[in-house]
Amino acid sequence: MRIIAGKYRGRTLSAFRGDGIRPTPDRVKESLFQILSHKIAGARVLDLFAGSGALGIECLSRGAGEAVFNDASHESLAVLEKNLRLTGERARVYQFDFRTLLKRVEGKFDLIFCDPPYKESYLEEILVLVRERGILSEDGLVVYESEREETGAEGWILSDRRSYGRTNVTMWKL
């Protein structure tokens, strides 16, 4: 797993290995960041199921203004901290269930990355919480990665949908 572009391009990130751990493949990341390239500079980013932090760190490498990371797993956060040290970036890192984080986090985000365990389906719940809290910026996107096609929630617009083998990526806006 590597950083694809930006000031940390080519650096190899550590990954946590375990049951249910599935890092976003580089080819999916490349395609995703091509689509999002115009939204990243100066953006405030939330990596909700951060794992190793690869998505948020990729954003920081490409000029995001701030990244907030969250993961419920202590082991994943240890890997994330190691990867942040590799880049020298400072970021806010939380260890909460995604629901708790979404209920507590302050401010608005331009990009909210959601890459939960594939066996789980949290899309509708996440979209409802994001809308209730008003934490998505006016032109912001929720980017959701899953194994199956999922429908959104009331009031949300599907902005983009891509499939890469078993990986489905959907982008949602208000």
Backbone hydrogen bonds in HBPLUS format (Angstrom, degrees):
<---DONOR---> <-ACCEPTOR-->    atom                        ^
c    i                          cat <-CA-CA->   ^        H-A-AA   ^      H-
h    n   atom  resd res      DA  || num        DHA   H-A  angle D-A-AA Bond
n    s   type  num  typ     dist DA aas  dist angle  dist       angle   num
A0013-LEU N   A0001-MET O   2.84 MM  12  5.61 156.6  1.89 143.4 151.3     1
A0003-ILE N   A0011-ARG O   2.88 MM   8  5.49 151.6  1.96 153.3 162.8     2
A0010-GLY N   A0003-ILE O   2.75 MM   7  5.32 163.8  1.78 154.0 150.4     3
A0009-ARG N   A0006-GLY O   3.15 MM   3  5.23 163.9  2.18 114.9 115.3     4
A0007-LYS N   A0061-SER O   2.95 MM  54  5.15 147.3  2.06 142.0 134.5     5
A0011-ARG N   A0008-TYR O   3.09 MM   3  5.92 164.1  2.12 147.4 150.0     6
A0021-ILE N   A0018-GLY O   3.14 MM   3  5.42 164.0  2.17 128.2 128.0     7
A0028-VAL N   A0025-PRO O   3.02 MM   3  5.35 125.1  2.34 106.4 120.3     8
A0029-LYS N   A0025-PRO O   2.96 MM   4  6.31 162.0  1.99 156.6 162.5     9
A0030-GLU N   A0026-ASP O   2.80 MM   4  6.02 161.4  1.83 154.4 159.2    10
A0031-SER N   A0027-ARG O   3.19 MM   4  6.29 166.7  2.21 140.0 143.0    11
A0032-LEU N   A0028-VAL O   2.86 MM   4  6.00 167.0  1.88 154.4 158.8    12
A0033-PHE N   A0029-LYS O   2.86 MM   4  5.99 165.9  1.88 155.8 158.9    13
A0034-GLN N   A0030-GLU O   3.03 MM   4  6.21 136.0  2.23 141.4 153.1    14
A0034-GLN N   A0031-SER O   3.21 MM   3  5.15 129.6  2.48  93.9 107.3    15
A0035-ILE N   A0031-SER O   3.16 MM   4  6.48 157.3  2.21 150.4 155.3    16
A0036-LEU N   A0032-LEU O   3.03 MM   4  6.31 151.6  2.11 144.8 153.2    17
A0037-SER N   A0033-PHE O   2.96 MM   4  5.49 112.1  2.43 130.8 141.8    18
A0039-LYS N   A0036-LEU O   2.79 MM   3  5.44 163.5  1.82 130.7 136.5    19
A0043-ALA N   A0040-ILE O   2.87 MM   3  5.11 168.0  1.88 133.3 135.2    20
A0042-GLY N   A0063-GLY O   2.78 MM  21  6.02 174.4  1.79 139.2 137.2    21
A0065-GLY N   A0043-ALA O   2.77 MM  22  5.15 127.8  2.05 122.5 138.9    22
A0066-GLU N   A0043-ALA O   3.17 MM  23  6.61 156.2  2.23 154.5 152.1    23
A0110-ASP N   A0044-ARG O   2.79 MM  66  5.38 152.9  1.86 146.0 155.1    24
A0111-LEU N   A0044-ARG O   3.38 MM  67  6.71 158.0  2.43 149.6 151.4    25
A0045-VAL N   A0066-GLU O   2.86 MM  21  6.11 164.2  1.88 147.6 152.7    26
A0068-VAL N   A0045-VAL O   2.80 MM  23  6.17 153.0  1.87 152.5 161.3    27
A0046-LEU N   A0111-LEU O   2.90 MM  65  6.33 156.0  1.96 154.9 162.9    28
A0113-PHE N   A0046-LEU O   2.76 MM  67  6.10 159.3  1.80 170.2 175.5    29
A0047-ASP N   A0068-VAL O   2.82 MM  21  6.17 167.5  1.84 169.2 173.6    30
A0070-ASN N   A0047-ASP O   3.01 MM  23  6.25 146.7  2.12 169.5 159.1    31
A0048-LEU N   A0113-PHE O   2.95 MM  65  5.96 149.2  2.05 161.3 164.6    32
A0050-ALA N   A0070-ASN O   2.73 MM  20  5.48 162.1  1.76 159.3 157.6    33
A0053-GLY N   A0050-ALA O   2.78 MM   3  4.72 158.2  1.82 132.4 127.7    34
A0057-ILE N   A0053-GLY O   2.83 MM   4  5.83 166.5  1.84 168.5 173.2    35
A0058-GLU N   A0054-ALA O   2.96 MM   4  5.95 148.8  2.06 136.3 144.7    36
A0059-CYS N   A0055-LEU O   3.11 MM   4  6.40 151.6  2.20 142.7 149.9    37
A0060-LEU N   A0056-GLY O   2.98 MM   4  6.35 156.8  2.03 147.7 153.7    38
A0061-SER N   A0057-ILE O   2.87 MM   4  6.09 157.8  1.92 150.4 156.4    39
A0062-ARG N   A0058-GLU O   3.09 MM   4  6.30 138.1  2.27 138.9 149.6    40
A0062-ARG N   A0059-CYS O   3.04 MM   3  5.06 126.4  2.34  95.8 110.0    41
A0064-ALA N   A0059-CYS O   2.95 MM   5  5.34 161.1  1.98 136.7 136.1    42
A0063-GLY N   A0060-LEU O   3.12 MM   3  5.18 165.4  2.14 107.2 109.9    43
A0069-PHE N   A0092-ARG O   2.86 MM  23  6.21 170.9  1.86 162.7 164.9    44
A0094-TYR N   A0069-PHE O   2.80 MM  25  6.15 153.9  1.87 145.4 154.1    45
A0071-ASP N   A0094-TYR O   3.16 MM  23  6.63 148.6  2.27 145.6 152.7    46
A0077-LEU N   A0073-SER O   3.09 MM   4  6.34 158.7  2.13 146.6 152.4    47
A0078-ALA N   A0074-HIS O   3.04 MM   4  6.33 142.6  2.18 145.1 154.8    48
A0079-VAL N   A0075-GLU O   3.27 MM   4  6.63 153.7  2.34 145.0 150.9    49
A0080-LEU N   A0076-SER O   2.88 MM   4  6.19 158.5  1.92 151.1 158.0    50
A0081-GLU N   A0077-LEU O   2.87 MM   4  6.04 164.8  1.90 148.0 151.2    51
A0082-LYS N   A0078-ALA O   3.15 MM   4  6.35 154.5  2.21 139.8 146.5    52
A0083-ASN N   A0079-VAL O   2.94 MM   4  6.26 154.3  2.00 150.6 157.8    53
A0084-LEU N   A0080-LEU O   2.83 MM   4  6.15 152.8  1.90 155.6 163.9    54
A0085-ARG N   A0081-GLU O   2.98 MM   4  6.23 154.3  2.05 146.2 152.9    55
A0086-LEU N   A0082-LYS O   3.08 MM   4  6.38 143.6  2.22 140.2 150.1    56
A0087-THR N   A0084-LEU O   3.13 MM   3  5.30 130.4  2.39  98.7 111.0    57
A0088-GLY N   A0084-LEU O   2.83 MM   4  5.95 134.7  2.04 144.2 158.5    58
A0100-THR N   A0097-ASP O   3.07 MM   3  5.43 116.2  2.49 108.5 122.8    59
A0101-LEU N   A0097-ASP O   3.11 MM   4  6.44 165.7  2.13 160.6 164.8    60
A0102-LEU N   A0098-PHE O   2.95 MM   4  6.12 169.1  1.96 152.4 155.2    61
A0103-LYS N   A0099-ARG O   3.04 MM   4  6.24 141.2  2.20 143.2 153.5    62
A0104-ARG N   A0100-THR O   3.07 MM   4  6.23 126.8  2.37 141.5 155.3    63
A0104-ARG N   A0101-LEU O   3.00 MM   3  5.13 140.1  2.16 102.5 114.3    64
A0105-VAL N   A0101-LEU O   2.82 MM   4  5.71 162.3  1.85 170.2 169.9    65
A0109-PHE N   A0135-ILE O   2.64 MM  26  5.98 149.2  1.73 145.7 151.2    66
A0137-SER N   A0109-PHE O   2.79 MM  28  5.48 170.6  1.79 145.7 144.3    67
A0141-LEU N   A0110-ASP O   2.97 MM  31  6.34 149.1  2.07 142.3 147.6    68
A0112-ILE N   A0141-LEU O   2.95 MM  29  6.38 151.5  2.03 156.3 163.1    69
A0143-VAL N   A0112-ILE O   2.79 MM  31  6.02 161.9  1.82 152.1 158.3    70
A0114-CYS N   A0143-VAL O   2.76 MM  29  5.98 154.3  1.83 173.7 173.1    71
A0145-GLU N   A0114-CYS O   2.88 MM  31  6.26 161.6  1.91 169.1 172.2    72
A0120-GLU N   A0117-PRO O   2.98 MM   3  5.64 162.5  2.01 122.3 128.1    73
A0126-ILE N   A0122-TYR O   2.88 MM   4  6.01 163.3  1.91 167.2 172.8    74
A0127-LEU N   A0123-LEU O   2.91 MM   4  6.15 171.6  1.92 164.2 166.0    75
A0128-VAL N   A0124-GLU O   2.96 MM   4  6.15 161.8  2.00 153.3 158.1    76
A0129-LEU N   A0125-GLU O   3.06 MM   4  6.26 166.2  2.08 148.7 152.1    77
A0130-VAL N   A0126-ILE O   2.87 MM   4  6.07 166.0  1.89 160.0 164.0    78
A0131-ARG N   A0127-LEU O   3.00 MM   4  6.11 161.6  2.04 147.2 152.2    79
A0132-GLU N   A0128-VAL O   2.88 MM   4  6.07 168.4  1.89 154.9 158.5    80
A0133-ARG N   A0129-LEU O   2.97 MM   4  6.06 160.4  2.01 150.0 154.7    81
A0134-GLY N   A0130-VAL O   2.97 MM   4  5.95 124.7  2.28 135.5 149.4    82
A0135-ILE N   A0130-VAL O   3.38 MM   5  5.74 155.6  2.45 149.3 154.8    83
A0134-GLY N   A0131-ARG O   3.14 MM   3  5.04 136.4  2.34  95.4 107.9    84
A0140-GLY N   A0137-SER O   2.98 MM   3  4.79 165.2  2.00 109.5 112.6    85
A0142-VAL N   A0172-TRP O   2.92 MM  30  5.06 158.2  1.96 143.7 151.0    86
A0172-TRP N   A0142-VAL O   2.84 MM  30  5.06 158.7  1.88 144.1 151.3    87
A0144-TYR N   A0170-THR O   2.82 MM  26  5.27 168.9  1.83 162.3 165.5    88
A0170-THR N   A0144-TYR O   2.89 MM  26  5.27 163.3  1.92 151.7 156.4    89
A0146-SER N   A0168-ASN O   2.86 MM  22  5.23 158.3  1.91 151.0 158.0    90
A0168-ASN N   A0146-SER O   2.71 MM  22  5.23 165.9  1.73 167.8 168.0    91
A0156-TRP N   A0153-ALA O   3.11 MM   3  5.78 158.8  2.16 145.5 146.0    92
A0157-ILE N   A0173-LYS O   2.73 MM  16  5.27 166.7  1.75 165.1 168.9    93
A0173-LYS N   A0157-ILE O   2.93 MM  16  5.27 158.6  1.98 147.5 154.6    94
A0159-SER N   A0171-MET O   2.65 MM  12  5.25 156.6  1.71 152.2 157.4    95
A0160-ASP N   A0171-MET O   3.38 MM  11  5.08 149.3  2.48 129.7 130.2    96
A0171-MET N   A0160-ASP O   2.85 MM  11  5.08 152.1  1.93 151.1 150.9    97
A0162-ARG N   A0169-VAL O   2.84 MM   7  5.21 157.2  1.89 151.8 159.3    98
A0169-VAL N   A0162-ARG O   2.82 MM   7  5.21 168.3  1.84 156.5 160.3    99
A0164-TYR N   A0167-THR O   2.70 MM   3  5.01 164.0  1.72 158.5 163.5   100
A0167-THR N   A0164-TYR O   3.04 MM   3  5.01 160.0  2.08 125.3 121.6   101
